[in-house]
Protein backbone atom coordinates (compact mmCIF):
# COMPACT_ATOMS: atom_id res chain seq x y z
CA UNK A 1 0.00 0.00 0.00
CA UNK A 2 2.79 2.41 0.93
CA UNK A 3 4.70 1.43 -2.22
CA UNK A 4 1.66 2.13 -4.40
CA UNK A 5 1.19 5.51 -2.70
CA UNK A 6 4.85 6.31 -3.32
CA UNK A 7 4.58 5.34 -6.98
CA UNK A 8 1.51 7.51 -7.37
CA UNK A 9 2.81 10.66 -5.68
CA UNK A 10 6.62 10.62 -6.07
CA UNK A 11 6.45 13.27 -8.79
CA UNK A 12 4.61 15.61 -6.43
CA UNK A 13 7.31 15.10 -3.82
CA UNK A 14 10.04 15.92 -6.34
CA UNK A 15 8.16 19.05 -7.45
CA UNK A 16 7.74 20.23 -3.85
CA UNK A 17 11.44 19.62 -3.16
CA UNK A 18 12.57 21.49 -6.29
CA UNK A 19 10.22 24.42 -5.66
CA UNK A 20 11.36 24.62 -2.04
CA UNK A 21 15.00 24.83 -3.14
CA UNK A 22 14.19 27.49 -5.74
CA UNK A 23 12.25 29.61 -3.23
CA UNK A 24 15.00 29.20 -0.62
CA UNK A 25 17.79 30.31 -2.96
CA UNK A 26 15.70 33.21 -4.29
CA UNK A 27 14.99 34.49 -0.78
CA UNK A 28 18.62 34.01 0.19
CA UNK A 29 19.79 35.83 -2.93
CA UNK A 30 17.57 38.90 -2.52
CA UNK A 31 18.18 39.20 1.21
CA UNK A 32 19.95 42.44 2.06
CA UNK A 33 19.15 44.17 -1.25
CA UNK A 34 17.05 47.25 -1.93
CA UNK A 35 14.86 45.08 -4.11
CA UNK A 36 14.00 42.94 -1.08
CA UNK A 37 12.59 45.98 0.72
CA UNK A 38 10.63 46.98 -2.38
CA UNK A 39 9.22 43.45 -2.67
CA UNK A 40 8.25 43.40 1.02
CA UNK A 41 6.47 46.73 0.66
CA UNK A 42 4.66 45.51 -2.47
CA UNK A 43 3.52 42.30 -0.78
CA UNK A 44 2.26 44.17 2.29
CA UNK A 45 0.38 46.66 0.11
CA UNK A 46 -1.26 43.89 -1.92
CA UNK A 47 -2.27 42.01 1.23
CA UNK A 48 -3.76 45.17 2.73
CA UNK A 49 -5.73 45.96 -0.43
CA UNK A 50 -6.93 42.36 -0.68
CA UNK A 51 -8.19 42.33 2.91
CA UNK A 52 -9.94 45.68 2.48
CA UNK A 53 -11.56 44.69 -0.83
CA UNK A 54 -12.82 41.40 0.61
CA UNK A 55 -14.06 42.94 3.86
CA UNK A 56 -16.03 45.73 2.19
CA UNK A 57 -16.89 43.91 -1.08
CA UNK A 58 -15.08 46.47 -3.24
CA UNK A 59 -15.53 44.88 -6.64
CA UNK A 60 -13.46 47.34 -8.64
CA UNK A 61 -10.40 46.93 -6.43
CA UNK A 62 -10.85 43.13 -6.45
CA UNK A 63 -11.02 43.19 -10.26
CA UNK A 64 -7.87 45.33 -10.47
CA UNK A 65 -6.01 43.06 -8.05
CA UNK A 66 -7.03 39.97 -10.01
CA UNK A 67 -5.65 41.43 -13.24
CA UNK A 68 -2.55 42.85 -11.53
CA UNK A 69 -1.30 39.42 -10.51
CA UNK A 70 -1.01 38.55 -14.21
CA UNK A 71 1.78 41.14 -14.47
CA UNK A 72 3.56 40.27 -11.21
CA UNK A 73 6.30 38.33 -13.04
CA UNK A 74 7.12 41.34 -15.20
CA UNK A 75 7.17 43.54 -12.09
CA UNK A 76 9.60 41.20 -10.34
CA UNK A 77 11.92 41.18 -13.36
CA UNK A 78 11.96 44.99 -13.38
CA UNK A 79 12.53 45.25 -9.60
CA UNK A 80 15.33 42.68 -9.47
CA UNK A 81 16.93 43.34 -12.86
CA UNK A 82 20.44 44.07 -11.45
CA UNK A 83 20.34 41.05 -9.14
CA UNK A 84 19.06 38.72 -11.86
CA UNK A 85 21.75 39.85 -14.29
CA UNK A 86 24.46 39.30 -11.68
CA UNK A 87 23.08 35.86 -10.75
CA UNK A 88 22.89 34.67 -14.37
CA UNK A 89 26.43 35.88 -15.00
CA UNK A 90 27.68 33.91 -11.99
CA UNK A 91 25.82 30.77 -13.03
CA UNK A 92 27.24 30.99 -16.53
CA UNK A 93 30.83 31.49 -15.45
CA UNK A 94 31.28 29.40 -12.29
CA UNK A 95 30.67 25.96 -10.86
CA UNK A 96 30.16 24.82 -7.28
CA UNK A 97 33.56 23.16 -7.05
CA UNK A 98 35.45 26.12 -8.49
CA UNK A 99 34.16 28.17 -5.55
CA UNK A 100 36.66 26.52 -3.21
CA UNK A 101 39.70 27.43 -5.29
CA UNK A 102 38.29 30.93 -5.78
CA UNK A 103 37.93 31.41 -2.02
CA UNK A 104 41.50 30.24 -1.51
CA UNK A 105 42.61 32.87 -4.03
CA UNK A 106 40.62 35.49 -2.09
CA UNK A 107 42.42 34.51 1.12
CA UNK A 108 45.82 34.79 -0.61
CA UNK A 109 45.00 38.27 -1.95
CA UNK A 110 43.77 39.45 1.46
CA UNK A 111 46.85 38.12 3.27
CA UNK A 112 49.20 39.73 0.73
CA UNK A 113 47.32 43.02 1.03
CA UNK A 114 47.30 42.95 4.83
CA UNK A 115 51.02 42.25 5.10
CA UNK A 116 51.89 44.97 2.59
CA UNK A 117 49.64 47.54 4.26
CA UNK A 118 50.96 46.58 7.70
CA UNK A 119 54.57 47.13 6.63
CA UNK A 120 53.72 50.55 5.17
CA UNK A 121 51.20 51.45 7.93
CA UNK A 122 48.32 52.00 5.52
CA UNK A 123 44.95 51.81 7.23
CA UNK A 124 42.27 49.60 5.68
CA UNK A 125 38.87 48.09 6.47
CA UNK A 126 37.59 45.21 4.32
CA UNK A 127 34.34 43.28 4.79
CA UNK A 128 34.02 39.86 3.16
CA UNK A 129 30.37 38.86 2.80
CA UNK A 130 29.30 35.33 3.78
CA UNK A 131 25.73 34.11 4.34
CA UNK A 132 24.00 37.35 5.36
CA UNK A 133 23.74 39.88 2.54
CA UNK A 134 25.22 43.36 3.09
CA UNK A 135 24.14 44.89 -0.19
CA UNK A 136 22.16 47.59 1.57
CA UNK A 137 25.43 48.93 2.98
CA UNK A 138 27.25 48.27 -0.30
CA UNK A 139 24.78 50.24 -2.39
CA UNK A 140 25.29 53.28 -0.13
CA UNK A 141 28.99 53.39 -1.03
CA UNK A 142 30.83 53.83 -4.32
CA UNK A 143 29.80 50.85 -6.46
CA UNK A 144 32.76 49.25 -8.25
CA UNK A 145 31.89 45.62 -9.13
CA UNK A 146 35.51 44.80 -9.98
CA UNK A 147 37.65 41.68 -9.65
CA UNK A 148 39.42 41.48 -6.30
CA UNK A 149 43.15 42.09 -6.58
CA UNK A 150 46.00 43.41 -4.46
CA UNK A 151 46.67 46.19 -6.98
CA UNK A 152 43.10 47.49 -6.83
CA UNK A 153 43.00 47.41 -3.02
CA UNK A 154 46.31 49.25 -2.96
CA UNK A 155 44.85 52.00 -5.15
CA UNK A 156 41.65 52.23 -3.09
CA UNK A 157 43.36 52.57 0.30
CA UNK A 158 46.33 54.63 -0.87
CA UNK A 159 46.49 57.67 1.45
CA UNK A 160 44.47 60.67 0.23
CA UNK A 161 42.83 58.67 -2.60
CA UNK A 162 39.13 59.52 -3.12
CA UNK A 163 37.98 56.12 -1.80
CA UNK A 164 40.40 55.46 1.06
CA UNK A 165 37.94 56.54 3.77
CA UNK A 166 35.35 53.98 4.77
CA UNK A 167 35.31 50.25 4.11
CA UNK A 168 35.44 47.94 1.11
CA UNK A 169 32.89 45.17 0.65
CA UNK A 170 33.97 41.93 -1.05
CA UNK A 171 31.44 39.44 -2.36
CA UNK A 172 32.80 36.12 -3.63
CA UNK A 173 35.94 37.23 -5.54
CA UNK A 174 34.74 40.72 -6.48
CA UNK A 175 34.93 44.12 -4.85
CA UNK A 176 31.31 45.25 -4.78
CA UNK A 177 31.86 48.77 -3.48
CA UNK A 178 34.25 51.06 -1.60
CA UNK A 179 33.97 54.05 0.75
CA UNK A 180 31.17 52.30 2.64
CA UNK A 181 30.13 53.49 6.10
CA UNK A 182 29.86 50.64 8.61
CA UNK A 183 27.90 50.95 11.88
CA UNK A 184 30.02 51.51 14.99
CA UNK A 185 29.75 49.05 17.84
CA UNK A 186 28.23 50.22 21.11
CA UNK A 187 30.25 47.79 23.20
CA UNK A 188 31.91 49.30 26.26
CA UNK A 189 34.24 46.40 27.05
CA UNK A 190 36.67 47.19 24.23
CA UNK A 191 40.04 48.68 25.09
CA UNK A 192 40.43 52.44 24.68
CA UNK A 193 43.21 51.79 22.18
CA UNK A 194 40.67 50.26 19.77
CA UNK A 195 40.17 52.88 17.05
CA UNK A 196 37.30 53.84 14.79
CA UNK A 197 38.15 51.25 12.11
CA UNK A 198 38.08 48.45 14.66
CA UNK A 199 34.81 49.71 16.15
CA UNK A 200 33.28 49.86 12.69
CA UNK A 201 34.50 46.31 12.04
CA UNK A 202 32.93 45.10 15.29
CA UNK A 203 29.70 46.94 14.50
CA UNK A 204 29.48 45.19 11.12
CA UNK A 205 30.33 41.83 12.73
CA UNK A 206 27.50 42.31 15.23
CA UNK A 207 24.89 42.92 12.52
CA UNK A 208 26.08 40.36 9.94
CA UNK A 209 28.22 37.24 9.70
CA UNK A 210 30.76 39.00 7.47
CA UNK A 211 34.50 38.67 8.09
CA UNK A 212 36.15 42.06 8.70
CA UNK A 213 39.84 42.59 8.00
CA UNK A 214 41.36 45.65 9.68
CA UNK A 215 44.84 47.16 9.32
CA UNK A 216 45.71 49.90 11.78
CA UNK A 217 47.12 53.08 10.29
CA UNK A 218 48.87 54.03 13.56
CA UNK A 219 50.54 50.72 14.47
CA UNK A 220 50.24 48.57 11.34
CA UNK A 221 48.66 45.79 13.43
CA UNK A 222 46.41 43.32 11.60
CA UNK A 223 43.05 42.36 13.12
CA UNK A 224 40.04 40.29 12.10
CA UNK A 225 36.52 40.75 13.46
CA UNK A 226 33.85 38.08 13.08
CA UNK A 227 30.80 37.04 15.10
CA UNK A 228 31.46 39.46 17.97
CA UNK A 229 35.10 38.31 18.24
CA UNK A 230 38.11 40.52 17.58
CA UNK A 231 41.40 38.78 16.78
CA UNK A 232 44.27 41.27 17.12
CA UNK A 233 47.99 41.48 16.37
CA UNK A 234 47.98 38.67 13.80
CA UNK A 235 51.04 37.72 11.81
CA UNK A 236 50.93 36.39 8.25
CA UNK A 237 50.61 32.72 9.18
CA UNK A 238 47.94 33.35 11.82
CA UNK A 239 45.98 35.56 9.42
CA UNK A 240 46.10 32.97 6.63
CA UNK A 241 44.96 30.20 8.97
CA UNK A 242 42.11 32.28 10.41
CA UNK A 243 40.82 33.53 7.05
CA UNK A 244 40.99 30.02 5.60
CA UNK A 245 38.91 28.69 8.48
CA UNK A 246 36.35 31.49 8.25
CA UNK A 247 36.05 31.77 4.45
CA UNK A 248 37.03 28.44 2.93
CA UNK A 249 35.78 26.35 5.83
CA UNK A 250 32.17 27.21 5.04
CA UNK A 251 29.39 26.30 7.47
CA UNK A 252 28.70 22.62 6.89
CA UNK A 253 25.19 22.46 8.23
CA UNK A 254 23.79 22.62 4.70
CA UNK A 255 24.23 19.88 2.10
CA UNK A 256 26.23 22.30 -0.06
CA UNK A 257 28.59 23.02 2.82
CA UNK A 258 29.11 19.31 3.44
CA UNK A 259 29.73 18.62 -0.23
CA UNK A 260 32.21 21.46 -0.53
CA UNK A 261 33.89 20.44 2.72
CA UNK A 262 34.39 16.88 1.44
CA UNK A 263 35.80 18.21 -1.82
CA UNK A 264 38.15 20.59 -0.01
CA UNK A 265 39.50 17.83 2.24
CA UNK A 266 40.18 15.62 -0.76
CA UNK A 267 42.05 18.41 -2.55
CA UNK A 268 44.13 19.07 0.56
C-alpha positions in Angstrom: 0.0 0.0 0.0 2.8 2.4 0.9 4.7 1.4 -2.2 1.7 2.1 -4.4 1.2 5.5 -2.7 4.9 6.3 -3.3 4.6 5.3 -7.0 1.5 7.5 -7.4 2.8 10.7 -5.7 6.6 10.6 -6.1 6.5 13.3 -8.8 4.6 15.6 -6.4 7.3 15.1 -3.8 10.0 15.9 -6.3 8.2 19.0 -7.4 7.7 20.2 -3.8 11.4 19.6 -3.2 12.6 21.5 -6.3 10.2 24.4 -5.7 11.4 24.6 -2.0 15.0 24.8 -3.1 14.2 27.5 -5.7 12.3 29.6 -3.2 15.0 29.2 -0.6 17.8 30.3 -3.0 15.7 33.2 -4.3 15.0 34.5 -0.8 18.6 34.0 0.2 19.8 35.8 -2.9 17.6 38.9 -2.5 18.2 39.2 1.2 19.9 42.4 2.1 19.1 44.2 -1.2 17.1 47.3 -1.9 14.9 45.1 -4.1 14.0 42.9 -1.1 12.6 46.0 0.7 10.6 47.0 -2.4 9.2 43.5 -2.7 8.3 43.4 1.0 6.5 46.7 0.7 4.7 45.5 -2.5 3.5 42.3 -0.8 2.3 44.2 2.3 0.4 46.7 0.1 -1.3 43.9 -1.9 -2.3 42.0 1.2 -3.8 45.2 2.7 -5.7 46.0 -0.4 -6.9 42.4 -0.7 -8.2 42.3 2.9 -9.9 45.7 2.5 -11.6 44.7 -0.8 -12.8 41.4 0.6 -14.1 42.9 3.9 -16.0 45.7 2.2 -16.9 43.9 -1.1 -15.1 46.5 -3.2 -15.5 44.9 -6.6 -13.5 47.3 -8.6 -10.4 46.9 -6.4 -10.9 43.1 -6.5 -11.0 43.2 -10.3 -7.9 45.3 -10.5 -6.0 43.1 -8.1 -7.0 40.0 -10.0 -5.7 41.4 -13.2 -2.6 42.8 -11.5 -1.3 39.4 -10.5 -1.0 38.6 -14.2 1.8 41.1 -14.5 3.6 40.3 -11.2 6.3 38.3 -13.0 7.1 41.3 -15.2 7.2 43.5 -12.1 9.6 41.2 -10.3 11.9 41.2 -13.4 12.0 45.0 -13.4 12.5 45.2 -9.6 15.3 42.7 -9.5 16.9 43.3 -12.9 20.4 44.1 -11.5 20.3 41.1 -9.1 19.1 38.7 -11.9 21.7 39.8 -14.3 24.5 39.3 -11.7 23.1 35.9 -10.8 22.9 34.7 -14.4 26.4 35.9 -15.0 27.7 33.9 -12.0 25.8 30.8 -13.0 27.2 31.0 -16.5 30.8 31.5 -15.4 31.3 29.4 -12.3 30.7 26.0 -10.9 30.2 24.8 -7.3 33.6 23.2 -7.1 35.4 26.1 -8.5 34.2 28.2 -5.6 36.7 26.5 -3.2 39.7 27.4 -5.3 38.3 30.9 -5.8 37.9 31.4 -2.0 41.5 30.2 -1.5 42.6 32.9 -4.0 40.6 35.5 -2.1 42.4 34.5 1.1 45.8 34.8 -0.6 45.0 38.3 -1.9 43.8 39.5 1.5 46.8 38.1 3.3 49.2 39.7 0.7 47.3 43.0 1.0 47.3 43.0 4.8 51.0 42.3 5.1 51.9 45.0 2.6 49.6 47.5 4.3 51.0 46.6 7.7 54.6 47.1 6.6 53.7 50.5 5.2 51.2 51.4 7.9 48.3 52.0 5.5 44.9 51.8 7.2 42.3 49.6 5.7 38.9 48.1 6.5 37.6 45.2 4.3 34.3 43.3 4.8 34.0 39.9 3.2 30.4 38.9 2.8 29.3 35.3 3.8 25.7 34.1 4.3 24.0 37.3 5.4 23.7 39.9 2.5 25.2 43.4 3.1 24.1 44.9 -0.2 22.2 47.6 1.6 25.4 48.9 3.0 27.3 48.3 -0.3 24.8 50.2 -2.4 25.3 53.3 -0.1 29.0 53.4 -1.0 30.8 53.8 -4.3 29.8 50.8 -6.5 32.8 49.2 -8.3 31.9 45.6 -9.1 35.5 44.8 -10.0 37.7 41.7 -9.6 39.4 41.5 -6.3 43.1 42.1 -6.6 46.0 43.4 -4.5 46.7 46.2 -7.0 43.1 47.5 -6.8 43.0 47.4 -3.0 46.3 49.2 -3.0 44.9 52.0 -5.1 41.7 52.2 -3.1 43.4 52.6 0.3 46.3 54.6 -0.9 46.5 57.7 1.5 44.5 60.7 0.2 42.8 58.7 -2.6 39.1 59.5 -3.1 38.0 56.1 -1.8 40.4 55.5 1.1 37.9 56.5 3.8 35.4 54.0 4.8 35.3 50.2 4.1 35.4 47.9 1.1 32.9 45.2 0.6 34.0 41.9 -1.1 31.4 39.4 -2.4 32.8 36.1 -3.6 35.9 37.2 -5.5 34.7 40.7 -6.5 34.9 44.1 -4.8 31.3 45.3 -4.8 31.9 48.8 -3.5 34.2 51.1 -1.6 34.0 54.1 0.7 31.2 52.3 2.6 30.1 53.5 6.1 29.9 50.6 8.6 27.9 50.9 11.9 30.0 51.5 15.0 29.8 49.0 17.8 28.2 50.2 21.1 30.2 47.8 23.2 31.9 49.3 26.3 34.2 46.4 27.1 36.7 47.2 24.2 40.0 48.7 25.1 40.4 52.4 24.7 43.2 51.8 22.2 40.7 50.3 19.8 40.2 52.9 17.1 37.3 53.8 14.8 38.1 51.2 12.1 38.1 48.5 14.7 34.8 49.7 16.2 33.3 49.9 12.7 34.5 46.3 12.0 32.9 45.1 15.3 29.7 46.9 14.5 29.5 45.2 11.1 30.3 41.8 12.7 27.5 42.3 15.2 24.9 42.9 12.5 26.1 40.4 9.9 28.2 37.2 9.7 30.8 39.0 7.5 34.5 38.7 8.1 36.1 42.1 8.7 39.8 42.6 8.0 41.4 45.7 9.7 44.8 47.2 9.3 45.7 49.9 11.8 47.1 53.1 10.3 48.9 54.0 13.6 50.5 50.7 14.5 50.2 48.6 11.3 48.7 45.8 13.4 46.4 43.3 11.6 43.1 42.4 13.1 40.0 40.3 12.1 36.5 40.8 13.5 33.8 38.1 13.1 30.8 37.0 15.1 31.5 39.5 18.0 35.1 38.3 18.2 38.1 40.5 17.6 41.4 38.8 16.8 44.3 41.3 17.1 48.0 41.5 16.4 48.0 38.7 13.8 51.0 37.7 11.8 50.9 36.4 8.2 50.6 32.7 9.2 47.9 33.4 11.8 46.0 35.6 9.4 46.1 33.0 6.6 45.0 30.2 9.0 42.1 32.3 10.4 40.8 33.5 7.0 41.0 30.0 5.6 38.9 28.7 8.5 36.4 31.5 8.2 36.1 31.8 4.5 37.0 28.4 2.9 35.8 26.3 5.8 32.2 27.2 5.0 29.4 26.3 7.5 28.7 22.6 6.9 25.2 22.5 8.2 23.8 22.6 4.7 24.2 19.9 2.1 26.2 22.3 -0.1 28.6 23.0 2.8 29.1 19.3 3.4 29.7 18.6 -0.2 32.2 21.5 -0.5 33.9 20.4 2.7 34.4 16.9 1.4 35.8 18.2 -1.8 38.1 20.6 0.0 39.5 17.8 2.2 40.2 15.6 -0.8 42.1 18.4 -2.5 44.1 19.1 0.6 
